[in-house]
Amino acid sequence: MRTRIFVAVCVLAVCAAAFAQKPSPGAGPIVVLETEKGIIEFETYPEEAPKTVAQIVGLVKKNFYNMQRFHRAEMGLIQIGDPQSKNVLMKDWWGRNDTGKPVGVAEITKKRRHVRGAVGLAYAGTDPRNGTSQFYITTREHPQLDAKYAVFGKVIKGMEVVDKIKVGDQVKKAYVRENPLPEP
């Protein structure tokens, strides 16, 4: 009896893992963040946020996020994207810098909400068109952020890793995995 229960639990775990990795219809490239605490994968939404996705994916392909540290881990979200975070001696200044090349548009949509695992473009000040390289991942729902920030992706694998991230945790490597075509 115990063996059957163990096998059933294992089968359910494998099915759940396979389901979690399946991208949404219309999702674009998948961004993979290899952190000290594990791997986080998030799908992107180029149909809703084409310039934002192009900006972040382009930076990932240029190794911009490699060796950066998460500079924010509070109030139900984690954030990365400040190139100064590679230098631990500059910790007091983390979160204040970016690429200096803003996306230039605010691709905010009602279709994508700040649910657990949402990936959004951060920006300084009051103008969402000024977002550049910093992005966040929500660890809980944040409806107060809807209509204020562009949600351009969602975690599809590794939310347990997101939940463990603390300020100073490092992204060893970030890369893009193209979304495979769905099977007919």
C-alpha positions, 0 to 999 in steps of 0.5 A: 500500500505504501509503495502505491501511495509513493508511486502516485505521489511521484507521478503527480509531482512529475505531472505538476512539474511538466504542467508548470513548465508549459508556456502560455499560448502566445508567449515569447522567449523564455528567460532563464536565471541561474541563481545561487539558490536555483533556476528561475524561468519566466515566459515573456509576452511580446504581443502585449509588451513588444519593446519591453520584451525586446529590451530585456531579452536583448540585455540578457543576450548581451550577458547584462544580468550575469553576476548581478545581485538582487538589490531588492527583496521586500514587500512581496517582490524581488528586483534585479537590473542594476549593473552596480550590484556586481560590486558588493562594496557599492551595496548602499547604492544598489538599485539606483542605476540602470542602462541609461537607455529607456524603453520609451513606452509604457506598455501597460495592459489590463490583460496582464495583472500583478499575480504571484510570479508576474514579471514587471518593468521597474522605473524610477520616478513617475514616468513608466516610459523611463524603465530600462533594465530593472525588473521585478518578480512578485511573490504575492498578488499586487493589484495596486501595481496594475495599470502602473507597471508593464507586466511583460512576463510570468514565472513558469518554473522556479517560484520556490527559488523566487521565494528564497531570494534575498538581497545580495543573492546573485544571478550566475548566468541569464540566458534566453530559451526560445519558446518551442512551438506547441505540438499539433 
